[in-house]
């Protein structure tokens, strides 16, 4: 049984809306991520994911690999 969770992360280092698209694409590539929506204007991303397939640490690491810093 899946445990779907939604979390918001503050993002540091975004310079434009293309940065937000990069974060969305990289997160959506992770198994267990149902959806994500990153806002350059708000400097945050909201991710809906299955906790049994992917954890918060994985999400943070993926965002860091994309070149940005994220905090809950």
Secondary structure by P-SEA (a helix, b strand, c coil): ccbbbbbbbbbcccccaaaaaaaaaaaaacccccbbbbbccccbbbbbbccccccaaaaaaaaaaacccccc
